[in-house]
Amino acid sequence: MRLGSLRVEVGGLQLEHPVMNASGVLGARFDDIMELVSAGVSAVVTKSFTLEPREPNPTPIIVPVEDGYVNSVGLSNPGLEGLRSLIPRLVRVVGRPLIVSIAASSPEEAGILSREAFAAGASAVELNLSCPHARGRGLEVAYDRRLTLDIIDAAVEAGGGEKPVWAKIGYLDRVAERAAELVERGVSAVVAINTLKAMVIDVWAARPVLGGRVGGLSGRAIHPVATRIVYEIHCEHPDIHVVGVGGVYTWRDAAELILAGARAVQVGTALFDKGLGVVREIVEGLRAYLEKMGWRLEDAIGAACRR
């Protein structure tokens, strides 16, 4: 593989380069997803699906803060029927790996959604174990170790033990240990991290700003946290495939996560703040960086752990 090459294998998928979108960002509607494809992402990650349709939280659902946003969308999605109608249509045209995110509250729900996703042609399933503002799902699931493992078991079984199952985690204590446990259970890649549980208060109204009160902090503000978590996982368990996400706005941000141990990165908030052109900016910046360093992408992955 030539110097500067960005090709990489992560979590059972072959990617042309390491930059994809983060779940929830332009991943809900066919036209939006095709815009991501045109922007040049190496894989598409859908918005999280649940068994039943979910409406958004009360407005406002997003508020800007310094170096980021706090959002409380509430995992709104069209449910299983939406998955059944959207995924086969996408599989026929996206021309790259399609990763279906699911946010299950039980092993039964995880099994049904994963089976449907794989039957529809999904390349992988990403388990949302980290959304901080959806009651009974996401981060609340991750706090229950037994439930987490049962949900993973159900998703892995739905794929026959052969289809890739990724797990998206948030801010957790003993995160490297938890990540290793998920992989031992059959997870192919750990995605780190999701937004951080946060709140904004209107000091004049003396009440929370968001309709859902509590939300998730995203953007540049969480990038150093994401970098540290990726670093801890990779340095303690270098065989674990990690996808880094959190505040990736530039090629330098992506390079930091890769040097910390990420094999690929996901971009979220920057797609709104900088536009879809940010994908190619990051890809070309990474390519130039690797060529200057005399590296392939594989040489850069986890290099900070080795120094």
GIFEN-V351747 format. One record per backbone hydrogen bond with DSSP energy under -1.0 kcal/mol. NH is the residue of the N-H (numbers start at 1). CO is the residue of the C=O. Records with the same first field share a line. If there is no record, write none. Layout:
# GIFEN-V351747
NH: CO ; CO
This chain:
# GIFEN-V351747
4: 295
5: 2
8: 15
10: 13
13: 10
15: 8
20: 265
22: 267
25: 22
33: 29
34: 30
35: 31
36: 32
37: 33
38: 34
39: 35
40: 37
41: 36
42: 19
44: 97
46: 99
47: 27
49: 101
54: 77
57: 73
63: 70
65: 68
68: 65
69: 218
70: 63
71: 216
72: 61
77: 54
80: 51
83: 79
84: 80
85: 81
86: 82
87: 83
90: 86
91: 87
92: 88
93: 90
94: 90
99: 44
100: 124
102: 126
103: 49
110: 106
111: 107
112: 108
113: 109
114: 110
115: 111
116: 112
117: 113
118: 114
119: 115
120: 116
121: 118
122: 117
123: 98
124: 98
125: 164
126: 100
127: 166
128: 102
129: 127 ; 168
137: 134
139: 131
140: 137
142: 138
143: 139
144: 141
148: 144
149: 145
150: 146
151: 147
152: 148
153: 149
154: 150
155: 151
156: 152
157: 153
158: 154
159: 155
160: 157
161: 156
162: 159
163: 159
166: 125
167: 189
168: 127
169: 191
178: 174
179: 175
180: 176
181: 177
182: 178
183: 179
184: 180
185: 181
186: 183
187: 182
188: 165
190: 241
191: 167
192: 243
196: 217
198: 215
202: 207
206: 202
207: 202
209: 200
211: 60
213: 210
214: 212
215: 198
216: 71
217: 196
218: 69
221: 67
222: 219
223: 220
226: 222
227: 223
228: 224
229: 225
230: 226
231: 227
232: 228
233: 229
234: 230
235: 231
236: 232
237: 233
240: 237
243: 190
244: 264
245: 192
254: 250
255: 251
256: 252
257: 253
258: 254
259: 255
260: 256
262: 257
263: 242
265: 18
266: 244
267: 20
271: 268
272: 269
273: 269
274: 270
278: 275
279: 276
281: 277
282: 278
283: 279
284: 280
285: 281
286: 282
287: 283
288: 284
289: 285
290: 286
291: 287
292: 288
293: 289
294: 290
295: 290
297: 5
300: 296
301: 297
302: 258
303: 300
304: 259
305: 302
306: 303
